[in-house]
Amino acid sequence: MATPPGQQSAQPYGQPPTIIINNSSSAAASYVGGAGLRLRRQSLWVHFWLFMFTAGMGNVLYGMHVSRWNRDRGL
């Protein structure tokens, strides 16, 4: 539908709102680039060999180490 030549179209709402999305924390957590901020995951094979050689005590220490590493870096 076109407006007649001497009339302006009515804009009932004015300008659309400015939307700012701040996802800095989630973007940093999922970033896998060169900054080195990657989530360190526990290895199944490390747990297997630690269980074989340390009767499970090494598994506890390794799990604590990986969890502390991730927590210190905010991941």
N, C-alpha and C positions, 0 to 999 in steps of 0.2 A: 504494500500500500504506500503510495507516494504522497508527500505533502504538497499542497498547492504552492506556487511560486512565491507568494508574498508572506508565507508563514514559516515559522521555525518549528521543528518537531519538539514536543514536550518531553522532557526527561524527568520523570517523577522521582528518581532516586539520586540524582546528582552523580558524583564520581564514585567508582567502586572503591571499597576499602582497601587499604594497603595491608597485605598479609605478610608477616615476617615469621618464618619458622626457624627457631634456634635449636638445632639438633647437634650442637657441638660435642656433647658427651657421647651420644650414641654413634656419631660419625667417627669419632676418634677410636672408639672401641672396635668398630668394624674395619678400620683402616688397616690394610696389610701391606703398606708401602715400605719405604726405606727408613722410616723413623725407628723401627725396631720395637714398636709397641704391639706385639702380638701376644695373644693368649697362649701361655705355655700349657700344653696338654700332657697328661700322664701317659707313659708308654706301657703298653701291655707286655712287651718283651723285657723291659727293665724290671717290671714287677715280677715277671716269671723268674728271672735269674736271681733277683734279690730273695725271693721266696725259697729258691733252691739252696742258696748259699748262706742265708742269714736267718732261716726259720721264721720269716715273717717280720722280724724287727726292722729290717732294712726297708720293707714296704711302708711301714709307718713313717719312718724318717723321710723317705723319698716323697711320699704324699704330702707331708708337712712342708717340705722344701718347695714343691711346686705350688702349693696353695699360698704360701707366704710370698713367693715371687710374683704371682698374679695379684695378690692383695696390695703389695707395696707399689705396684704400678697402676693401681686403680682399674684393673681389668676384670 
